[in-house]
Amino acid sequence: MGKLGVFSREEVCKILVRNGFVEVRRRGSHIVMQKKIENTTITVPVPNHKEIKKGTLQSIIRQTGIPKGEFEV
């Protein structure tokens, strides 16, 4: 188990796209990504910052269900 890396908004969005998410809008300081699964939709806001803070990244991981390993260094 590695350490969570420091990721930019572009890197986080690329990982989400690889896992089936699509960008639905960009407004203000957030990029909103969504993934449709069966009868539900997962919506995840990604801060439009150069570096995503560790706690925010952990929240994105928890909301999306993507394995933590994809965000480790």
Protein Blocks (a to p, Z undefined) as FASTA:
>chain_A
ZZdddddfklmmmmmmmnopacfbdehjbccddddehjbccddddddbfbdcfklmmmmm
mmnopafklmcZZ
